Amino acid sequence: MSETKKRFVIIEDHPVVRERLSELVNRESDMEVCGEADDAQSGIDLVLSLRPDLIILDITLKSSSGLEMIKSLRALSITTPILVLSMHQESLYAQRALRAGASGYITKNSPSGEVIKAARQLLEGKVYLSPAMTENVLQQLIPNRTKASIDRLSDRELLVLEMIGRGRTARSISEALGVGTATVETYRARIKEKMKLQNAFELQHFAIRWLREREG
């Protein structure tokens, strides 16, 4: 297999779906499927053996849950981006999948081009949700602006919020500001407290929404 191509592992218990996904991926000049599995344990073994660039995973597998498999992979320190492909509507499982450690969620009735678009976004280190689901998530995070006024943030906290909205990691932010990562985590904790956000997932999406609105 070409060293220049991004290598995918597909974990899906329906042969027809696996075949279709393989065709989609292999059609791209810079992508290829390097392995397939139809259950969680085989999938984990395959990922550990092949170390692919991306995992496409069905949320419902034989005798197992895709969500549990995601957690198992993350527990093994596998950081490979995971795109969850599901027959279930995003509103039911998308946030659960992301919290478990996935980087994207797309339904099986999505156009083939959207699957490739989602895969490319994950390969770039981004998160993928459909525009409708992204808006739904962000609306939930800002139910009442008066309760989460940006004015409550200090100048440094505001700068950190902006960097989070631009996809910067804690380490990247610490290097940019010339402070330790522990200090950055303190800023993140203060922002979550002041903005009434529950976790890192909500913080990231709040920051993205705020930055998007500010820049029009």
C-alpha positions as CSV (number, residue, x, y, z in Angstrom):
1,M,0.0,0.0,0.0
2,S,1.2,3.5,-0.7
3,E,3.0,5.3,2.1
4,T,1.5,8.6,1.0
5,K,-2.1,7.6,1.3
6,K,-4.1,8.0,4.5
7,R,-5.0,4.6,5.8
8,F,-8.5,3.7,7.0
9,V,-9.8,0.9,9.1
10,I,-13.6,0.2,8.8
11,I,-15.4,-1.6,11.6
12,E,-18.9,-2.4,10.5
13,D,-21.0,-5.6,10.9
14,H,-22.9,-5.3,7.6
15,P,-20.8,-6.6,4.6
16,V,-22.6,-4.5,2.1
17,V,-22.0,-1.3,4.0
18,R,-18.3,-2.2,4.5
19,E,-18.0,-2.8,0.7
20,R,-19.7,0.5,-0.1
21,L,-17.5,2.4,2.3
22,S,-14.3,0.8,1.0
23,E,-15.3,1.8,-2.6
24,L,-15.9,5.4,-1.4
25,V,-12.5,5.6,0.3
26,N,-10.4,3.8,-2.3
27,R,-11.9,6.0,-5.0
28,E,-10.0,8.9,-3.5
29,S,-6.4,9.3,-4.7
30,D,-5.0,10.0,-1.3
31,M,-6.9,7.5,0.8
32,E,-7.2,3.7,1.1
33,V,-8.8,1.1,3.3
34,C,-6.1,-1.0,5.0
35,G,-8.3,-3.3,7.1
36,E,-11.9,-4.3,7.9
37,A,-13.6,-5.9,10.9
38,D,-17.2,-6.8,11.9
39,D,-17.0,-6.8,15.7
40,A,-15.4,-4.8,18.5
41,Q,-12.6,-7.1,19.6
42,S,-11.5,-7.8,16.0
43,G,-11.6,-4.1,15.3
44,I,-9.4,-3.3,18.4
45,D,-6.9,-5.9,17.4
46,L,-6.8,-4.6,13.8
47,V,-6.3,-1.0,15.0
48,L,-3.5,-2.0,17.3
49,S,-1.8,-4.0,14.5
50,L,-2.2,-1.6,11.6
51,R,-2.2,1.8,13.4
52,P,-4.4,3.5,10.7
53,D,-4.8,7.3,10.2
54,L,-8.6,7.1,10.7
55,I,-11.2,4.7,12.0
56,I,-14.8,4.5,10.6
57,L,-16.9,2.8,13.2
58,D,-20.6,1.7,13.3
59,I,-22.2,2.6,16.6
60,T,-24.0,-0.8,16.7
61,L,-21.8,-3.9,16.4
62,K,-22.2,-7.6,16.9
63,S,-22.6,-8.3,20.6
64,S,-21.1,-4.9,21.5
65,S,-21.6,-1.2,21.4
66,G,-19.6,1.2,19.3
67,L,-19.5,3.6,22.2
68,E,-17.9,1.0,24.4
69,M,-15.4,0.2,21.7
70,I,-14.5,3.9,21.5
71,K,-13.9,4.0,25.2
72,S,-11.8,0.9,25.0
73,L,-9.6,2.3,22.3
74,R,-9.1,5.6,24.2
75,A,-8.2,3.6,27.4
76,L,-5.5,1.9,25.3
77,S,-4.1,5.3,24.5
78,I,-5.2,5.0,20.8
79,T,-5.6,8.6,19.7
80,T,-6.6,7.8,16.1
81,P,-9.6,10.0,15.0
82,I,-12.8,8.0,14.9
83,L,-15.7,8.8,12.6
84,V,-18.9,7.2,13.9
85,L,-21.3,6.0,11.1
86,S,-24.8,5.2,12.4
87,M,-28.3,4.5,11.3
88,H,-29.4,6.5,14.4
89,Q,-30.3,10.2,14.2
90,E,-27.6,12.5,15.5
91,S,-29.9,13.8,18.2
92,L,-29.8,10.4,19.9
93,Y,-26.1,9.5,19.9
94,A,-23.9,12.3,18.5
95,Q,-23.0,14.0,21.7
96,R,-22.6,10.6,23.5
97,A,-20.2,9.5,20.8
98,L,-18.1,12.7,21.0
99,R,-18.0,12.4,24.8
100,A,-16.8,8.8,24.5
101,G,-13.9,10.0,22.4
102,A,-15.1,10.1,18.8
103,S,-14.2,13.0,16.5
104,G,-17.2,12.9,14.3
105,Y,-20.7,11.5,13.7
106,I,-22.5,11.0,10.5
107,T,-25.7,9.1,9.6
108,K,-25.8,6.3,7.0
109,N,-28.3,8.1,4.9
110,S,-25.8,11.0,4.3
111,P,-24.6,11.6,0.7
112,S,-21.4,9.7,-0.1
113,G,-19.6,13.0,-0.6
114,E,-20.4,14.0,2.9
115,V,-18.8,10.9,4.3
116,I,-15.5,11.8,2.6
117,K,-15.8,15.4,3.7
118,A,-16.2,14.3,7.3
119,A,-13.2,12.0,7.0
120,R,-11.1,14.8,5.6
121,Q,-12.1,17.1,8.5
122,L,-11.1,14.5,11.0
123,L,-7.8,13.9,9.3
124,E,-7.1,17.7,9.7
125,G,-7.7,17.4,13.4
126,K,-11.2,18.9,13.4
127,V,-14.5,17.7,14.7
128,Y,-17.4,16.8,12.3
129,L,-21.1,17.1,12.9
130,S,-23.7,18.0,10.4
131,P,-24.5,21.8,10.2
132,A,-27.9,21.1,11.7
133,M,-26.5,19.1,14.6
134,T,-23.7,21.7,15.2
135,E,-26.3,24.4,15.5
136,N,-28.5,22.3,17.8
137,V,-25.5,21.6,20.1
138,L,-24.4,25.2,20.2
139,Q,-28.0,26.5,20.9
140,Q,-28.1,24.2,23.9
141,L,-24.9,25.7,25.2
142,I,-26.2,29.3,25.2
143,P,-29.8,29.1,26.5
144,N,-29.6,32.5,28.1
145,R,-26.9,35.1,27.3
146,T,-27.5,37.0,30.5
147,K,-26.4,34.0,32.6
148,A,-23.2,33.6,30.7
149,S,-22.0,37.1,29.9
150,I,-18.6,37.3,28.2
151,D,-18.0,40.4,30.3
152,R,-17.4,38.2,33.3
153,L,-14.1,37.0,31.8
154,S,-10.8,38.6,32.4
155,D,-8.7,39.8,29.4
156,R,-6.5,36.7,29.7
157,E,-9.5,34.3,30.0
158,L,-11.0,36.0,26.9
159,L,-7.8,35.4,25.0
160,V,-7.8,31.7,26.0
161,L,-11.4,31.4,25.0
162,E,-10.6,32.7,21.6
163,M,-7.7,30.3,21.2
164,I,-10.0,27.4,22.2
165,G,-12.5,28.5,19.6
166,R,-9.7,28.4,17.0
167,G,-9.0,24.8,17.9
168,R,-5.7,25.4,19.9
169,T,-4.8,22.7,22.4
170,A,-3.8,23.4,26.0
171,R,-0.1,22.9,25.1
172,S,-0.4,25.2,22.1
173,I,-2.0,27.9,24.2
174,S,0.6,27.6,26.9
175,E,3.4,28.0,24.4
176,A,1.7,31.1,22.8
177,L,1.1,32.8,26.2
178,G,4.4,31.7,27.7
179,V,2.8,30.0,30.7
180,G,2.6,26.4,31.9
181,T,-0.2,24.0,30.9
182,A,-1.4,24.0,34.5
183,T,-2.0,27.7,34.2
184,V,-3.9,27.2,31.0
185,E,-6.1,24.6,32.7
186,T,-6.8,27.0,35.5
187,Y,-8.0,29.6,32.9
188,R,-10.1,26.9,31.3
189,A,-11.6,26.0,34.6
190,R,-12.5,29.6,35.4
191,I,-14.1,30.1,32.0
192,K,-16.3,27.0,32.5
193,E,-17.3,28.2,35.9
194,K,-18.1,31.7,34.8
195,M,-19.9,30.6,31.7
196,K,-21.8,27.8,33.5
197,L,-20.3,25.1,31.3
198,Q,-20.2,21.5,32.5
199,N,-17.2,20.0,30.7
200,A,-14.5,20.4,28.0
201,F,-16.9,19.4,25.3
202,E,-19.3,22.3,26.2
203,L,-16.4,24.7,26.5
204,Q,-15.1,23.9,23.1
205,H,-18.4,24.4,21.4
206,F,-19.2,27.5,23.4
207,A,-15.9,29.0,22.2
208,I,-16.6,28.1,18.6
209,R,-20.1,29.6,18.7
210,W,-18.8,32.8,20.4
211,L,-16.0,33.2,17.9
212,R,-18.3,32.6,15.0
213,E,-20.8,35.2,16.2
214,R,-18.1,37.8,16.9
215,E,-16.5,37.4,13.5
216,G,-19.8,37.4,11.7
